[in-house]
Amino acid sequence: MSLAQRIAWLLIAVIVTAAALASWIVPASYDRQFRDEIQAPPSKAHPLGTDELGRDRLSRLLHGTQVSLLLAPAAAFLATLLAALAGTLAGWRGGWLDHALESVCDLTMSLPWMFLLLTVRAALPLDVAPMTSVAITFFLLGALGWAGPARVVRAGARALRDSDYMLMARAQGYRGWRLPVWHLLPGLRPVLTAQFWTSVPLFILAEANLSLLGLGVVEPMPSWGGLLKEMESLPAIGRNPWILAPAVVLLMTLASLYVLMGAKEEEA
């Protein structure tokens, strides 16, 4: 393992551990308001200060990291699951089903993905409960992010459909749904794993963009995108440089994931 990979694993471990221990590290809830300490600078009680509503920035950062790091893998799992179902079925069956999936994937991928997310999210109710907004964001990312992985899975299924071990399975009497489920899908496991890990950083950025625009996770629940809104004012950054902490954590997480993904591709 290279030095860059060790550093990447260490950063991911530190970020995930800090997020998991958020309530222990900062006892104050992410939505508690300290009304006598509005926009307070960093102190022993508030290591990253407080925001314009008097809420502890470190508490909101750690709980926002929980939301974003749980949301992105969940959405990636949903997208990979949909891609596995659609891609395997199309690649296995072929014919009109294969052509139909190819057309749907081409149409979906021809549209700007972020524009598609914004359009669908804006069409849904905006005044929703925080947990409902998390569920909506998770579902949108997963439901709209399946097309690219589905094409890769479809190509893998077509390549394996007539492979030697599939012919051997047919010769042994396997028929119907048992062939794709018990023999084809296990052969696609490396493809599905790669698509999952490729989707995670993409969904982290997509969630951050949606929340930054006010169409993702809603207040008072924090997420990386919502926390980045404070950086819209350059003078505010100059006066309070500690508000850059969410951007730093986001960049470290994405950089670490890309380093680890690159290492996996080299191994493959």
GUGUPA-724796 format. One record per residue: x, y, z of N, C-alpha, C in turn; residue number from 0. Coordinates in Angstrom, 2 decimals, m for minus. Layout:
! residues N
SITE:nx:ny:nz:cax:cay:caz:cx:cy:cz:k
SITE:X:Y:Z:X:Y:Z:X:Y:Z:NUM
...
***
This chain:
! residues 268
SITE:nx:ny:nz:cax:cay:caz:cx:cy:cz:k
SITE:0.84:m1.18:0.00:0.00:0.00:0.00:0.89:1.25:0.00:0
SITE:0.59:2.18:m0.90:1.41:3.37:m1.04:1.13:4.35:0.10:1
SITE:2.00:5.37:0.22:1.83:6.39:1.25:0.52:7.15:1.04:2
SITE:0.19:7.45:m0.22:m1.05:8.18:m0.51:m2.28:7.38:m0.08:3
SITE:m2.24:6.08:m0.29:m3.37:5.24:0.12:m3.49:5.18:1.64:4
SITE:m2.35:5.11:2.33:m2.40:5.09:3.80:m3.00:6.39:4.33:5
SITE:m2.57:7.50:3.74:m3.10:8.80:4.18:m4.59:8.88:3.89:6
SITE:m4.99:8.38:2.72:m6.41:8.41:2.35:m7.24:7.59:3.33:7
SITE:m6.78:6.38:3.64:m7.51:5.54:4.60:m7.56:6.20:5.97:8
SITE:m6.46:6.83:6.38:m6.43:7.50:7.68:m7.43:8.65:7.73:9
SITE:m7.47:9.46:6.67:m8.41:10.58:6.64:m9.86:10.09:6.67:10
SITE:m10.16:9.08:5.87:m11.52:8.53:5.86:m11.89:7.99:7.25:11
SITE:m10.95:7.29:7.88:m11.22:6.73:9.21:m11.47:7.83:10.23:12
SITE:m10.67:8.89:10.19:m10.83:9.99:11.14:m12.17:10.70:10.92:13
SITE:m12.53:10.96:9.66:m13.78:11.66:9.37:m14.99:10.82:9.77:14
SITE:m14.97:9.54:9.42:m16.09:8.66:9.77:m16.21:8.50:11.29:15
SITE:m15.08:8.33:11.98:m15.11:8.17:13.44:m15.63:9.44:14.11:16
SITE:m15.15:10.60:13.66:m15.62:11.85:14.25:m17.12:12.04:14.04:17
SITE:m17.60:11.68:12.85:m19.04:11.80:12.58:m19.84:10.84:13.44:18
SITE:m19.32:9.61:13.61:m20.04:8.62:14.42:m20.10:9.03:15.88:19
SITE:m19.07:9.74:16.36:m19.00:10.16:17.77:m19.42:11.62:17.94:20
SITE:m20.22:12.13:17.02:m20.57:13.55:17.04:m21.21:13.97:18.36:21
SITE:m22.16:13.20:18.85:m22.86:13.57:20.08:m21.94:13.51:21.30:22
SITE:m20.90:12.69:21.24:m19.95:12.61:22.33:m18.92:13.73:22.25:23
SITE:m18.48:14.05:21.04:m17.47:15.11:20.86:m18.07:16.47:21.19:24
SITE:m19.28:16.71:20.70:m19.97:17.99:20.94:m21.35:17.66:21.52:25
SITE:m21.51:17.77:22.84:m22.81:17.42:23.43:m23.97:18.27:22.93:26
SITE:m23.70:19.50:22.49:m24.77:20.38:22.03:m25.39:19.83:20.76:27
SITE:m26.72:19.85:20.68:m27.41:19.38:19.48:m27.16:20.33:18.32:28
SITE:m27.27:19.80:17.11:m27.01:20.62:15.93:m28.03:21.75:15.75:29
SITE:m29.20:21.63:16.37:m30.22:22.67:16.21:m30.40:23.53:17.46:30
SITE:m29.58:23.31:18.50:m29.68:24.13:19.71:m29.13:25.53:19.44:31
SITE:m29.85:26.53:19.88:m29.46:27.93:19.66:m28.94:28.54:20.95:32
SITE:m27.73:29.05:20.89:m27.15:29.82:22.00:m27.39:31.30:21.68:33
SITE:m28.52:31.82:22.13:m28.96:33.15:21.70:m28.07:34.27:22.21:34
SITE:m27.29:34.02:23.23:m26.39:35.04:23.73:m25.00:34.94:23.10:35
SITE:m24.84:34.02:22.13:m23.54:33.84:21.46:m23.74:33.76:19.95:36
SITE:m24.42:34.73:19.38:m24.65:34.76:17.94:m23.36:35.12:17.22:37
SITE:m23.02:34.35:16.18:m21.80:34.59:15.39:m20.57:34.71:16.28:38
SITE:m20.49:33.84:17.28:m19.35:33.88:18.20:m18.12:33.29:17.53:39
SITE:m16.94:33.82:17.82:m15.70:33.25:17.27:m15.37:31.94:17.97:40
SITE:m14.41:31.17:17.44:m14.03:29.91:18.08:m13.61:30.12:19.53:41
SITE:m14.03:29.18:20.36:m13.71:29.23:21.78:m13.64:27.80:22.31:42
SITE:m13.35:27.65:23.59:m13.30:26.32:24.18:m14.66:25.66:24.13:43
SITE:m15.72:26.43:24.34:m17.07:25.87:24.32:m17.53:25.58:22.89:44
SITE:m17.07:26.41:21.94:m17.48:26.25:20.54:m16.22:26.33:19.67:45
SITE:m15.55:25.19:19.42:m14.26:25.21:18.71:m14.31:25.86:17.33:46
SITE:m15.46:25.82:16.65:m15.60:26.47:15.34:m16.55:27.66:15.41:47
SITE:m16.84:28.14:16.60:m17.73:29.27:16.76:m19.19:28.87:16.58:48
SITE:m20.04:29.88:16.43:m21.46:29.67:16.21:m21.90:30.41:14.96:49
SITE:m23.04:29.99:14.39:m23.53:30.63:13.17:m24.46:31.80:13.49:50
SITE:m25.15:32.30:12.47:m25.99:33.49:12.65:m27.20:33.24:13.53:51
SITE:m27.50:31.96:13.82:m28.60:31.63:14.73:m28.09:31.14:16.09:52
SITE:m26.79:31.22:16.29:m26.23:30.81:17.56:m26.02:29.31:17.70:53
SITE:m26.04:28.56:16.60:m25.86:27.12:16.66:m24.38:26.76:16.54:54
SITE:m23.97:25.76:17.28:m22.57:25.35:17.29:m22.15:24.81:15.92:55
SITE:m21.13:25.44:15.32:m20.71:25.05:13.97:m20.10:23.64:13.95:56
SITE:m19.33:23.28:14.95:m18.70:21.95:14.95:m19.75:20.86:15.07:57
SITE:m20.75:21.08:15.92:m21.83:20.10:16.04:m22.56:19.94:14.71:58
SITE:m22.83:21.05:14.04:m23.52:20.98:12.76:m22.65:20.33:11.68:59
SITE:m21.34:20.58:11.75:m20.43:19.96:10.77:m20.39:18.45:10.95:60
SITE:m20.28:17.98:12.19:m20.19:16.54:12.44:m21.50:15.84:12.10:61
SITE:m22.63:16.43:12.50:m23.92:15.82:12.17:m24.21:15.92:10.66:62
SITE:m23.77:17.01:10.03:m23.92:17.12:8.59:m23.07:16.09:7.85:63
SITE:m21.90:15.77:8.40:m21.06:14.73:7.82:m21.76:13.37:7.93:64
SITE:m22.44:13.13:9.06:m23.22:11.89:9.19:m24.24:11.78:8.08:65
SITE:m25.00:12.85:7.86:m26.06:12.83:6.85:m25.48:12.57:5.47:66
SITE:m24.45:13.33:5.10:m23.89:13.21:3.74:m23.22:11.87:3.51:67
SITE:m22.50:11.36:4.53:m21.80:10.09:4.36:m22.74:8.90:4.40:68
SITE:m23.91:9.05:5.00:m24.91:7.98:4.96:m25.75:8.07:3.70:69
SITE:m26.03:9.30:3.27:m26.92:9.52:2.13:m26.27:9.04:0.83:70
SITE:m25.01:9.39:0.61:m24.35:9.05:m0.65:m24.21:7.54:m0.86:71
SITE:m23.70:6.75:0.12:m23.65:5.30:m0.11:m25.03:4.67:m0.26:72
SITE:m26.04:5.19:0.47:m27.39:4.64:0.33:m27.92:4.88:m1.09:73
SITE:m27.71:6.10:m1.59:m28.14:6.41:m2.96:m27.35:5.59:m3.98:74
SITE:m26.04:5.42:m3.74:m25.22:4.61:m4.64:m25.68:3.16:m4.65:75
SITE:m26.08:2.65:m3.48:m26.59:1.28:m3.42:m27.88:1.14:m4.22:76
SITE:m28.79:2.11:m4.08:m30.04:2.07:m4.83:m29.77:2.13:m6.33:77
SITE:m28.90:3.05:m6.75:m28.58:3.17:m8.17:m27.94:1.90:m8.71:78
SITE:m27.02:1.30:m7.93:m26.37:0.07:m8.37:m27.36:m1.08:m8.44:79
SITE:m28.29:m1.13:m7.48:m29.31:m2.18:m7.49:m30.20:m2.07:m8.73:80
SITE:m30.65:m0.85:m9.04:m31.47:m0.65:m10.23:m30.68:m0.98:m11.49:81
SITE:m29.40:m0.58:m11.51:m28.56:m0.88:m12.67:m28.36:m2.38:m12.82:82
SITE:m28.20:m3.09:m11.70:m28.02:m4.54:m11.76:m29.27:m5.21:m12.32:83
SITE:m30.44:m4.79:m11.86:m31.69:m5.39:m12.33:m31.90:m5.10:m13.82:84
SITE:m31.79:m3.83:m14.20:m32.06:m3.46:m15.58:m30.98:m3.98:m16.52:85
SITE:m29.71:m3.78:m16.16:m28.62:m4.18:m17.04:m28.52:m5.68:m17.22:86
SITE:m28.70:m6.43:m16.13:m28.64:m7.89:m16.23:m29.79:m8.43:m17.07:87
SITE:m30.99:m7.92:m16.83:m32.15:m8.39:m17.58:m32.00:m8.08:m19.07:88
SITE:m31.57:m6.85:m19.40:m31.42:m6.47:m20.81:m30.30:m7.26:m21.48:89
SITE:m29.15:m7.37:m20.79:m28.04:m8.11:m21.38:m28.32:m9.58:m21.52:90
SITE:m29.11:m10.15:m20.61:m29.42:m11.56:m20.65:m30.46:m11.88:m21.71:91
SITE:m31.53:m11.10:m21.74:m32.62:m11.36:m22.66:m32.32:m10.89:m24.08:92
SITE:m31.65:m9.73:m24.20:m31.36:m9.20:m25.53:m32.63:m8.76:m26.24:93
SITE:m32.58:m8.66:m27.57:m33.76:m8.33:m28.36:m34.29:m6.94:m28.09:94
SITE:m35.63:m6.81:m28.14:m36.25:m5.50:m27.99:m36.02:m4.90:m26.60:95
SITE:m35.89:m5.76:m25.59:m35.64:m5.26:m24.24:m34.27:m4.59:m24.15:96
SITE:m33.31:m5.18:m24.79:m31.96:m4.62:m24.81:m31.95:m3.28:m25.53:97
SITE:m32.64:m3.21:m26.67:m32.69:m1.94:m27.42:m33.46:m0.88:m26.65:98
SITE:m34.52:m1.28:m25.94:m35.30:m0.32:m25.17:m34.47:0.27:m24.03:99
SITE:m33.73:m0.59:m23.32:m32.89:m0.09:m22.23:m31.80:0.84:m22.77:100
SITE:m31.22:0.46:m23.90:m30.18:1.30:m24.49:m30.73:2.68:m24.83:101
SITE:m31.95:2.74:m25.37:m32.57:4.02:m25.72:m32.86:4.85:m24.49:102
SITE:m33.39:4.20:m23.44:m33.69:4.93:m22.20:m32.41:5.46:m21.56:103
SITE:m31.37:4.65:m21.54:m30.09:5.10:m20.97:m29.51:6.25:m21.76:104
SITE:m29.55:6.16:m23.09:m29.03:7.24:m23.93:m29.79:8.53:m23.69:105
SITE:m31.13:8.42:m23.58:m31.94:9.62:m23.35:m31.64:10.22:m21.98:106
SITE:m31.54:9.37:m20.97:m31.27:9.87:m19.62:m29.89:10.52:m19.52:107
SITE:m28.89:9.89:m20.15:m27.53:10.41:m20.06:m27.30:11.61:m20.96:108
SITE:m28.18:11.81:m21.96:m28.02:12.98:m22.83:m28.45:14.27:m22.14:109
SITE:m29.27:14.13:m21.07:m29.69:15.30:m20.32:m28.65:15.65:m19.26:110
SITE:m28.41:16.93:m19.03:m27.49:17.30:m17.94:m28.01:16.75:m16.63:111
SITE:m27.19:15.93:m15.95:m27.67:15.21:m14.78:m28.12:16.15:m13.67:112
SITE:m27.34:17.20:m13.40:m27.71:18.13:m12.34:m28.99:18.88:m12.70:113
SITE:m29.13:19.24:m13.98:m30.36:19.91:m14.41:m31.57:18.99:m14.23:114
SITE:m31.39:17.71:m14.53:m32.47:16.74:m14.34:m32.83:16.62:m12.87:115
SITE:m31.83:16.56:m12.00:m32.09:16.51:m10.57:m32.84:17.74:m10.09:116
SITE:m32.39:18.91:m10.54:m33.04:20.16:m10.11:m34.47:20.21:m10.60:117
SITE:m34.72:19.77:m11.83:m36.07:19.82:m12.39:m37.02:18.92:m11.61:118
SITE:m36.59:17.69:m11.36:m37.45:16.75:m10.64:m37.65:17.20:m9.20:119
SITE:m36.59:17.65:m8.54:m36.71:18.08:m7.14:m37.59:19.32:m7.01:120
SITE:m37.47:20.25:m7.97:m38.29:21.46:m7.91:m39.76:21.17:m8.14:121
SITE:m40.06:20.06:m8.83:m41.45:19.69:m9.07:m42.10:19.06:m7.85:122
SITE:m41.29:18.64:m6.88:m41.82:18.03:m5.66:m42.04:19.10:m4.60:123
SITE:m42.82:18.81:m3.56:m43.05:19.79:m2.50:m41.73:20.23:m1.86:124
SITE:m41.58:21.53:m1.68:m40.35:22.07:m1.10:m40.47:22.24:0.41:125
SITE:m41.67:22.45:0.92:m41.89:22.64:2.35:m42.17:21.28:2.99:126
SITE:m41.11:20.56:3.30:m41.25:19.21:3.86:m40.43:19.13:5.15:127
SITE:m40.69:18.09:5.92:m39.94:17.86:7.15:m38.49:17.49:6.82:128
SITE:m37.55:17.76:7.74:m36.14:17.45:7.47:m35.90:16.00:7.07:129
SITE:m36.48:15.04:7.81:m36.26:13.63:7.47:m36.88:13.28:6.12:130
SITE:m38.01:13.93:5.79:m38.61:13.71:4.47:m37.69:14.21:3.37:131
SITE:m37.04:15.36:3.61:m36.11:15.89:2.61:m34.93:14.97:2.41:132
SITE:m34.47:14.32:3.49:m33.37:13.35:3.37:m33.81:12.17:2.51:133
SITE:m35.03:11.66:2.76:m35.54:10.53:1.99:m35.72:10.91:0.52:134
SITE:m36.24:12.11:0.26:m36.44:12.56:m1.13:m35.11:12.69:m1.84:135
SITE:m34.13:13.29:m1.17:m32.81:13.47:m1.79:m32.17:12.13:m2.10:136
SITE:m32.23:11.20:m1.13:m31.67:9.87:m1.33:m32.35:9.16:m2.50:137
SITE:m33.67:9.22:m2.55:m34.39:8.53:m3.61:m34.08:9.14:m4.98:138
SITE:m34.03:10.46:m5.06:m33.75:11.11:m6.35:m32.36:10.75:m6.87:139
SITE:m31.37:10.81:m5.99:m30.01:10.50:m6.42:m29.92:9.06:m6.93:140
SITE:m30.54:8.13:m6.19:m30.48:6.74:m6.61:m31.30:6.45:m7.84:141
SITE:m32.52:7.04:m7.90:m33.44:6.74:m9.00:m32.98:7.36:m10.32:142
SITE:m32.27:8.48:m10.26:m31.84:9.15:m11.49:m30.38:8.83:m11.85:143
SITE:m29.68:8.12:m10.98:m28.27:7.85:m11.25:m27.97:6.44:m11.71:144
SITE:m28.98:5.70:m12.16:m28.79:4.30:m12.52:m28.36:4.10:m13.97:145
SITE:m28.61:5.07:m14.84:m28.45:4.86:m16.28:m27.01:4.51:m16.67:146
SITE:m26.05:5.31:m16.19:m24.66:5.04:m16.54:m24.19:3.67:m16.08:147
SITE:m24.37:3.34:m14.79:m23.99:1.98:m14.35:m24.73:0.88:m15.09:148
SITE:m26.00:1.12:m15.48:m26.78:0.08:m16.16:m26.14:m0.29:m17.50:149
SITE:m25.60:0.70:m18.20:m24.96:0.41:m19.49:m23.72:m0.46:m19.29:150
SITE:m22.96:m0.19:m18.24:m21.77:m0.99:m17.97:m22.16:m2.41:m17.60:151
SITE:m23.19:m2.54:m16.73:m23.66:m3.86:m16.32:m24.21:m4.62:m17.53:152
SITE:m24.96:m3.95:m18.37:m25.51:m4.58:m19.58:m24.41:m5.14:m20.46:153
SITE:m23.34:m4.35:m20.66:m22.23:m4.83:m21.48:m21.55:m6.05:m20.84:154
SITE:m21.41:m6.00:m19.50:m20.82:m7.15:m18.82:m21.69:m8.40:m18.92:155
SITE:m23.01:m8.22:m18.81:m23.93:m9.35:m18.90:m23.91:m9.96:m20.30:156
SITE:m23.84:m9.11:m21.32:m23.78:m9.63:m22.70:m22.49:m10.41:m22.93:157
SITE:m21.40:m9.93:m22.33:m20.12:m10.62:m22.51:m20.12:m11.98:m21.81:158
SITE:m20.79:m12.06:m20.66:m20.80:m13.31:m19.89:m21.88:m14.29:m20.34:159
SITE:m22.87:m13.80:m21.08:m24.02:m14.63:m21.44:m23.61:m15.90:m22.17:160
SITE:m22.65:m15.79:m23.06:m22.22:m16.94:m23.86:m20.84:m17.44:m23.46:161
SITE:m20.44:m17.15:m22.21:m19.13:m17.59:m21.75:m19.13:m19.09:m21.50:162
SITE:m17.94:m19.64:m21.32:m17.81:m21.09:m21.15:m18.53:m21.60:m19.91:163
SITE:m18.42:m20.86:m18.79:m19.04:m21.39:m17.58:m20.57:m21.28:m17.63:164
SITE:m21.11:m20.32:m18.42:m22.56:m20.26:m18.61:m23.03:m21.43:m19.49:165
SITE:m22.24:m21.76:m20.52:m22.57:m22.93:m21.35:m22.51:m24.21:m20.54:166
SITE:m21.54:m24.29:m19.62:m21.43:m25.46:m18.76:m22.64:m25.56:m17.82:167
SITE:m23.11:m24.40:m17.32:m24.29:m24.41:m16.45:m25.52:m24.89:m17.21:168
SITE:m25.66:m24.46:m18.47:m26.78:m24.94:m19.27:m26.67:m26.45:m19.51:169
SITE:m25.44:m26.90:m19.76:m25.25:m28.33:m20.00:m25.59:m29.17:m18.77:170
SITE:m25.46:m28.58:m17.58:m25.78:m29.30:m16.36:m27.27:m29.23:m16.01:171
SITE:m28.06:m28.58:m16.85:m29.50:m28.59:m16.66:m30.10:m27.36:m16.04:172
SITE:m29.30:m26.31:m15.81:m29.86:m25.10:m15.24:m30.68:m24.36:m16.30:173
SITE:m31.86:m23.91:m15.91:m32.75:m23.22:m16.83:m33.46:m22.07:m16.10:174
SITE:m34.10:m21.22:m16.90:m34.94:m20.15:m16.36:m34.15:m19.14:m15.55:175
SITE:m34.77:m18.66:m14.46:m34.21:m17.57:m13.67:m32.97:m17.99:m12.91:176
SITE:m32.75:m19.29:m12.75:m31.59:m19.75:m11.98:m30.28:m19.40:m12.68:177
SITE:m30.30:m19.37:m14.00:m29.07:m19.05:m14.74:m28.58:m17.62:m14.45:178
SITE:m29.41:m16.58:m14.68:m28.91:m15.24:m14.40:m28.68:m14.96:m12.92:179
SITE:m29.51:m15.53:m12.04:m29.40:m15.21:m10.61:m28.20:m15.92:m9.97:180
SITE:m28.04:m17.21:m10.25:m27.01:m17.99:m9.56:m25.69:m18.07:m10.31:181
SITE:m25.69:m17.72:m11.58:m24.46:m17.87:m12.36:m24.00:m16.57:m13.02:182
SITE:m24.94:m15.77:m13.51:m24.53:m14.54:m14.20:m24.20:m13.42:m13.21:183
SITE:m25.05:m13.19:m12.23:m24.83:m12.10:m11.28:m23.52:m12.24:m10.49:184
SITE:m23.16:m13.44:m10.01:m21.87:m13.55:m9.32:m20.69:m13.14:m10.21:185
SITE:m20.79:m13.40:m11.51:m19.73:m12.99:m12.41:m19.67:m11.49:m12.61:186
SITE:m20.78:m10.80:m12.33:m20.84:m9.34:m12.47:m20.48:m8.61:m11.19:187
SITE:m20.14:m9.35:m10.14:m19.86:m8.71:m8.84:m18.76:m7.65:m8.92:188
SITE:m17.63:m7.91:m9.59:m16.60:m6.86:m9.68:m17.11:m5.60:m10.39:189
SITE:m17.93:m5.78:m11.42:m18.49:m4.63:m12.15:m19.41:m3.84:m11.24:190
SITE:m20.28:m4.52:m10.51:m21.22:m3.85:m9.62:m20.49:m3.14:m8.48:191
SITE:m19.46:m3.77:m7.94:m18.68:m3.14:m6.87:m18.00:m1.87:m7.36:192
SITE:m17.44:m1.93:m8.57:m16.79:m0.74:m9.13:m17.79:0.38:m9.37:193
SITE:m18.97:0.04:m9.86:m19.99:1.06:m10.11:m20.47:1.69:m8.81:194
SITE:m20.58:0.89:m7.76:m20.99:1.43:m6.46:m19.98:2.45:m5.96:195
SITE:m18.71:2.07:m5.94:m17.70:2.98:m5.39:m17.47:4.19:m6.27:196
SITE:m17.72:4.04:m7.57:m17.61:5.20:m8.46:m18.75:6.18:m8.20:197
SITE:m19.92:5.67:m7.83:m21.08:6.53:m7.63:m21.03:7.31:m6.32:198
SITE:m20.35:6.78:m5.31:m20.37:7.42:m3.98:m19.86:8.86:m4.03:199
SITE:m18.65:9.15:m4.55:m18.21:10.55:m4.58:m19.08:11.42:m5.48:200
SITE:m19.62:10.86:m6.57:m20.50:11.64:m7.43:m21.76:12.05:m6.68:201
SITE:m22.31:11.15:m5.87:m23.53:11.47:m5.12:m23.23:12.40:m3.95:202
SITE:m22.03:12.33:m3.40:m21.66:13.29:m2.36:m21.69:14.71:m2.93:203
SITE:m21.10:14.88:m4.12:m21.11:16.19:m4.76:m22.51:16.61:m5.16:204
SITE:m23.30:15.67:m5.68:m24.66:15.99:m6.11:m25.51:16.43:m4.92:205
SITE:m25.39:15.73:m3.79:m26.14:16.13:m2.59:m25.71:17.50:m2.11:206
SITE:m24.40:17.76:m2.14:m23.90:19.07:m1.71:m24.45:20.18:m2.61:207
SITE:m24.49:19.94:m3.92:m25.01:20.94:m4.84:m26.50:21.19:m4.63:208
SITE:m27.27:20.10:m4.45:m28.70:20.25:m4.21:m28.98:21.02:m2.93:209
SITE:m28.29:20.66:m1.86:m28.51:21.35:m0.58:m28.01:22.78:m0.63:210
SITE:m26.94:23.02:m1.37:m26.42:24.38:m1.52:m27.46:25.27:m2.20:211
SITE:m28.24:24.70:m3.12:m29.26:25.45:m3.84:m30.60:25.45:m3.10:212
SITE:m30.66:24.82:m1.93:m31.89:24.80:m1.16:m32.87:23.74:m1.61:213
SITE:m32.43:22.75:m2.39:m33.33:21.72:m2.90:m32.98:20.33:m2.37:214
SITE:m32.12:20.28:m1.39:m31.73:19.00:m0.82:m32.24:18.86:0.60:215
SITE:m31.33:18.58:1.52:m31.68:18.45:2.93:m32.03:19.83:3.48:216
SITE:m33.18:19.95:4.13:m33.65:21.25:4.58:m33.31:21.49:6.05:217
SITE:m33.32:22.76:6.41:m33.07:23.17:7.79:m34.16:22.61:8.71:218
SITE:m33.82:22.36:9.98:m32.53:22.64:10.63:m31.50:21.51:10.48:219
SITE:m31.87:20.43:9.79:m30.91:19.33:9.64:m29.74:19.77:8.76:220
SITE:m28.52:19.58:9.22:m27.37:20.02:8.43:m26.91:18.97:7.43:221
SITE:m26.26:19.42:6.39:m25.53:18.57:5.44:m24.41:19.42:4.88:222
SITE:m23.49:18.80:4.18:m22.36:19.57:3.66:m22.82:20.70:2.74:223
SITE:m23.79:20.42:1.88:m24.27:21.47:0.98:m24.89:22.63:1.72:224
SITE:m25.71:22.34:2.74:m26.32:23.41:3.52:m25.28:24.23:4.25:225
SITE:m24.24:23.57:4.77:m23.19:24.30:5.49:m22.35:25.17:4.56:226
SITE:m22.25:24.77:3.29:m21.45:25.55:2.34:m22.13:26.86:1.96:227
SITE:m23.40:27.02:2.28:m24.10:28.27:1.94:m23.45:29.48:2.60:228
SITE:m22.85:29.24:3.77:m22.22:30.35:4.48:m21.03:30.92:3.73:229
SITE:m20.51:30.18:2.75:m19.35:30.64:2.00:m19.72:31.50:0.81:230
SITE:m21.00:31.82:0.66:m21.43:32.63:m0.47:m20.90:34.06:m0.39:231
SITE:m20.57:34.51:0.80:m20.09:35.88:1.00:m18.58:35.87:1.25:232
SITE:m17.83:36.43:0.30:m16.37:36.48:0.47:m15.94:37.31:1.67:233
SITE:m16.58:38.47:1.93:m16.20:39.20:3.15:m16.39:38.40:4.42:234
SITE:m17.45:37.57:4.45:m17.69:36.74:5.63:m16.57:35.72:5.81:235
SITE:m16.04:35.19:4.70:m14.93:34.23:4.80:m13.69:34.92:5.34:236
SITE:m13.47:36.16:4.89:m12.31:36.90:5.38:m12.40:37.20:6.87:237
SITE:m13.62:37.48:7.35:m13.79:37.78:8.78:m13.81:36.51:9.62:238
SITE:m14.38:35.44:9.04:m14.54:34.19:9.78:m14.00:33.02:8.96:239
SITE:m12.69:32.86:8.85:m12.14:31.80:7.99:m12.51:30.40:8.43:240
SITE:m12.94:30.23:9.69:m13.30:28.90:10.17:m14.56:28.35:9.52:241
SITE:m15.32:29.20:8.81:m16.50:28.68:8.12:m16.11:27.85:6.90:242
SITE:m14.81:27.82:6.57:m14.32:26.98:5.48:m14.20:25.51:5.88:243
SITE:m14.43:25.20:7.15:m14.25:23.82:7.64:m15.07:22.80:6.85:244
SITE:m16.37:23.05:6.54:m17.11:22.06:5.75:m16.50:21.81:4.39:245
SITE:m16.00:22.87:3.73:m15.38:22.70:2.42:m14.10:21.88:2.53:246
SITE:m13.33:22.09:3.58:m12.09:21.34:3.79:m12.39:19.86:4.00:247
SITE:m13.40:19.56:4.84:m13.76:18.17:5.10:m14.29:17.52:3.82:248
SITE:m15.10:18.23:3.06:m15.62:17.70:1.80:m14.50:17.39:0.82:249
SITE:m13.55:18.31:0.67:m12.43:18.10:m0.25:m11.55:16.94:0.19:250
SITE:m11.30:16.82:1.50:m10.48:15.71:1.99:m11.17:14.37:1.73:251
SITE:m12.49:14.34:1.94:m13.22:13.10:1.73:m13.19:12.69:0.25:252
SITE:m13.48:13.65:m0.63:m13.50:13.34:m2.06:m12.11:12.95:m2.56:253
SITE:m11.09:13.69:m2.12:m9.72:13.36:m2.55:m9.33:11.96:m2.08:254
SITE:m9.68:11.62:m0.84:m9.34:10.29:m0.33:m10.05:9.19:m1.10:255
SITE:m11.35:9.42:m1.40:m12.10:8.41:m2.15:m11.52:8.22:m3.55:256
SITE:m11.12:9.31:m4.21:m10.56:9.18:m5.55:m9.20:8.50:m5.53:257
SITE:m8.41:8.74:m4.49:m7.12:8.03:m4.37:m7.35:6.53:m4.22:258
SITE:m8.29:6.16:m3.37:m8.58:4.74:m3.15:m9.20:4.10:m4.38:259
SITE:m10.07:4.83:m5.08:m10.66:4.29:m6.31:m9.59:4.08:m7.37:260
SITE:m8.66:5.02:m7.49:m7.57:4.88:m8.46:m6.71:3.68:m8.15:261
SITE:m6.50:3.42:m6.86:m5.70:2.25:m6.48:m6.40:0.96:m6.84:262
SITE:m7.74:0.93:m6.65:m8.50:m0.28:m7.01:m8.47:m0.52:m8.51:263
SITE:m8.55:0.55:m9.30:m8.50:0.40:m10.76:m7.14:m0.14:m11.21:264
SITE:m6.06:0.32:m10.57:m4.73:m0.17:m10.92:m4.59:m1.66:m10.59:265
SITE:m5.17:m2.06:m9.45:m5.12:m3.47:m9.07:m5.89:m4.35:m10.04:266
SITE:m7.05:m3.78:m10.52:m7.87:m4.55:m11.47:m7.17:m4.66:m12.81:267
***
